[in-house]
Amino acid sequence: MSIQVEAAPIAAPKPRGGIGQSVNDSLVVAKRNLIRMTRIPEMIIFGMIQPVMFVVLFSYVFGGSMQIGNSTSPEVYREFLMAGIFAQTVTFATAGAGAGIADDMHKGLIDRFRSLPMARGAVLTGRTLADLVQTALTVVVLVVVALLVGWRVHEGIPKALGAFALLLLLGYAFSWIGALIGLSVRTPEAATSGGLIWLFPVTFISNAFVDSSNLTPWLRHIAEWNPFSATVQACRELFGNPGVSQSDAWPMQHPVLASIIWSVVIIVVFRTLAVRKYRSATA
């Protein structure tokens, strides 16, 4: 007489709680993404080429035709330009972040992570941290190119480091927008397109490439309250570069504080939405 014993069903692992565990899980995922980036060097190289091209093209093509204050000097415009190029570079990394997450979703990797006992937000946090490291490397290369074309820092190293910290904070904030887009589309190609469409008006309706005082009144108002413009204005002040706006708009009068507030609000809002979307998209 044989006795059959039914095996008890194995419960799916539950994510462990605690801030410490969440941080550890996020760092593990970030390390995984950084290792993956090193195995695809062309992804890093192409990411660096685009901002370098923007520096060269804007500096030498538009340098002599732009009026900054009372000057049309190409040298003045190059110094005016660089804060905008730095800000554009960190925000354009958003498209890559969205495409990466969409690719992981498409390949089923996100579902594998979900089966592990890890914090739910760690997958997205790790991804955005890895993208932040890549963005920082791109900015370092861009600084070297900027110095070669004549850009200089006039307010000292500590303030310059503060400006770069604001830039990376803005880039990290925008990467959460990219994460939400990547979770909301079906293919990496759609994530790339969706990540760039909204970035062009954000970066060009701003004070990044032209003096916002030269814009029509309604467009100038939009540019002055643009989160992107606040960071650009803050960087120009901290770098000591020409073209700091004299607008009465609050973000232009207090650009450093405005830049921090905008970035923190974007992180809180879009991280919440992205984590919620992640839970429903992989359920």
Secondary structure as the mmCIF struct_conf table of DSSP 4:
data_model
#
loop_
_struct_conf.conf_type_id
_struct_conf.id
_struct_conf.beg_label_comp_id
_struct_conf.beg_label_asym_id
_struct_conf.beg_label_seq_id
_struct_conf.end_label_comp_id
_struct_conf.end_label_asym_id
_struct_conf.end_label_seq_id
HELX_LH_PP_P HELX_LH_PP_P1 GLU A 6 ARG A 16
BEND BEND1 GLY A 18 GLY A 18
HELX_RH_AL_P HELX_RH_AL_P1 ILE A 19 THR A 38
TURN_TY1_P TURN_TY1_P1 ARG A 39 ARG A 39
HELX_RH_AL_P HELX_RH_AL_P2 PRO A 41 VAL A 61
BEND BEND2 PHE A 62 PHE A 62
TURN_TY1_P TURN_TY1_P2 GLY A 63 SER A 65
STRN STRN1 ILE A 68 ILE A 68
TURN_TY1_P TURN_TY1_P3 GLY A 69 ASN A 70
STRN STRN2 SER A 71 SER A 71
HELX_RH_AL_P HELX_RH_AL_P3 PRO A 74 LYS A 107
TURN_TY1_P TURN_TY1_P4 GLY A 108 GLY A 108
HELX_RH_AL_P HELX_RH_AL_P4 LEU A 109 ARG A 114
TURN_TY1_P TURN_TY1_P5 SER A 115 SER A 115
BEND BEND3 LEU A 116 MET A 118
TURN_TY1_P TURN_TY1_P6 ARG A 120 GLY A 121
HELX_RH_AL_P HELX_RH_AL_P5 ALA A 122 VAL A 149
TURN_TY1_P TURN_TY1_P7 GLY A 150 GLY A 150
BEND BEND4 GLU A 155 GLU A 155
HELX_RH_AL_P HELX_RH_AL_P6 ILE A 157 SER A 184
BEND BEND5 VAL A 185 THR A 187
HELX_RH_AL_P HELX_RH_AL_P7 PRO A 188 ILE A 197
TURN_TY1_P TURN_TY1_P8 TRP A 198 TRP A 198
HELX_RH_AL_P HELX_RH_AL_P8 LEU A 199 PHE A 204
BEND BEND6 ILE A 205 VAL A 210
HELX_RH_3T_P HELX_RH_3T_P1 SER A 212 ASN A 214
BEND BEND7 LEU A 215 LEU A 215
HELX_RH_AL_P HELX_RH_AL_P9 PRO A 217 GLU A 224
TURN_TY1_P TURN_TY1_P9 TRP A 225 TRP A 225
HELX_RH_AL_P HELX_RH_AL_P10 PRO A 227 PHE A 239
TURN_TY1_P TURN_TY1_P10 GLY A 240 GLY A 240
BEND BEND8 PRO A 242 PRO A 242
BEND BEND9 ALA A 249 ALA A 249
HELX_RH_AL_P HELX_RH_AL_P11 TRP A 250 GLN A 253
BEND BEND10 HIS A 254 HIS A 254
HELX_RH_AL_P HELX_RH_AL_P12 PRO A 255 ALA A 281
TURN_TY1_P TURN_TY1_P11 THR A 282 THR A 282
#
